Amino acid sequence: MKKQFSFSQKWLACAGFSLIEVMIVVAIVAIFSAVALPAYSDYVTRGRIPQATSNLANMGVKLEQYFQDNRTYVGACANGTVAPLPADDNFTYTCPTLTASAFTVVATGSGPMSGFTYVIDQANTKTSTAVPSGWGTAPVACWVTRRDGVC
């Protein structure tokens, strides 16, 4: 006597994936990951750069206000003044030059942004003095914001 299978039993017997199908899916996912992860990493890095450039531009304005009030840049970049240094985010901010007629503010990358160094001075000259490998060559007379060295 021949055994009869119901429709649901036949379907269950054929359900599942072969090893080849699973390996093809794994290969496709690996290819997408190899392309997507570096692109996403660059996207996140580019998203952190405006922290520094915005803070440096604001510091330039604040230092000019300090100069208007005091007729010197000496004493700025300190808490309690009109131009305190910004809080550290992914960058550390310093004022290595503060004279009666000149200032320089430097944003140095830290953590995931290490390798980036941006500078602004009293003439509003924006400079990238250091960028990570693959982000162009430094120094550049602008703030590098993209991997290809574009400002």
C-alpha positions in Angstrom: 0.0 0.0 0.0 1.3 3.4 -1.0 1.5 6.1 1.7 -0.4 9.3 1.0 1.0 12.6 2.2 -1.1 15.6 2.8 -0.2 19.0 1.3 1.3 20.4 4.5 3.5 17.3 5.0 4.8 17.6 1.4 5.6 21.3 2.0 7.4 20.6 5.2 9.5 18.0 3.5 10.7 20.6 1.0 11.2 23.5 3.3 14.6 24.9 4.2 17.7 26.3 2.4 20.6 24.4 0.9 24.1 25.1 2.0 24.9 26.8 -1.3 22.0 29.3 -0.9 23.2 30.2 2.6 26.8 30.7 1.4 25.6 32.9 -1.4 23.7 35.1 1.1 26.7 35.2 3.4 28.9 36.3 0.5 26.5 39.1 -0.5 26.3 40.4 3.1 30.1 40.3 3.3 30.5 42.4 0.1 27.9 44.9 1.3 29.7 45.2 4.6 33.1 45.7 3.0 31.7 48.7 1.1 29.3 50.1 3.7 31.4 50.2 6.8 34.3 52.3 5.5 31.8 54.7 3.9 29.8 55.0 7.2 33.0 55.6 9.1 34.0 58.5 6.9 30.4 59.8 7.2 30.7 59.8 11.0 34.1 61.5 10.9 32.8 64.2 8.5 29.9 64.7 10.9 32.3 65.5 13.7 34.4 68.1 11.9 31.8 70.9 12.1 32.2 70.8 15.9 35.8 72.1 15.5 35.2 74.5 12.6 32.1 76.0 14.2 33.8 76.4 17.6 36.8 78.0 16.0 34.7 80.5 14.0 32.8 81.4 17.2 36.1 81.8 19.0 37.3 84.2 16.3 34.2 86.4 16.8 34.5 86.2 20.6 38.1 87.2 20.5 37.3 90.2 18.3 34.7 91.2 20.8 37.3 90.8 23.6 39.7 93.0 21.5 37.0 95.7 21.1 36.4 95.8 24.9 40.1 95.6 25.9 42.2 96.8 22.9 44.3 93.6 23.3 44.0 89.9 23.0 46.1 89.2 26.1 44.0 87.7 28.8 41.4 86.2 26.5 40.8 82.4 26.2 40.1 82.2 29.9 37.0 81.4 31.9 35.2 84.5 33.0 36.0 86.4 29.8 33.8 87.0 26.8 36.0 84.5 24.9 36.4 81.3 27.1 37.8 78.2 25.3 35.0 75.9 24.1 34.4 72.7 26.1 36.3 69.7 24.8 34.3 67.5 22.6 36.2 65.5 20.0 38.8 68.4 19.9 41.0 70.1 22.4 41.1 73.9 22.1 44.2 76.1 22.9 45.3 79.7 22.4 49.0 79.4 21.8 49.3 83.0 20.6 47.8 85.9 22.5 49.5 89.2 22.0 48.2 92.8 21.9 47.5 92.6 18.2 47.4 88.9 17.3 45.8 85.6 18.3 45.8 82.0 17.2 43.3 79.4 18.3 44.0 75.7 17.6 41.6 72.8 17.6 43.5 69.5 18.0 41.5 66.3 17.4 41.4 63.7 20.1 39.9 60.2 20.3 38.3 59.3 17.0 39.3 62.6 15.5 43.0 62.3 16.3 45.1 63.5 13.4 43.1 66.6 12.7 44.4 70.1 13.6 42.6 73.2 12.6 43.8 76.8 13.2 42.2 80.3 13.0 44.0 83.7 13.6 43.2 87.4 13.9 43.1 87.8 10.1 40.4 85.0 9.9 42.9 82.8 8.2 41.7 79.2 8.4 44.3 76.5 8.2 44.4 72.7 8.4 47.9 72.1 9.8 47.4 68.3 10.2 45.0 65.8 8.7 45.0 62.0 8.9 46.5 59.8 6.2 44.2 59.7 3.2 42.6 63.1 3.9 45.0 65.1 1.7 48.2 66.9 2.5 48.7 69.5 5.2 49.2 72.3 5.8 46.3 73.7 3.7 45.0 77.2 3.7 41.5 76.1 4.6 39.7 73.7 6.9 39.7 70.2 5.3 36.2 68.7 5.6 36.3 65.8 3.2 38.6 62.8 2.6 39.8 64.0 -0.8 41.2 67.1 0.9 38.4 69.4 -0.2 37.7 72.4 2.1 
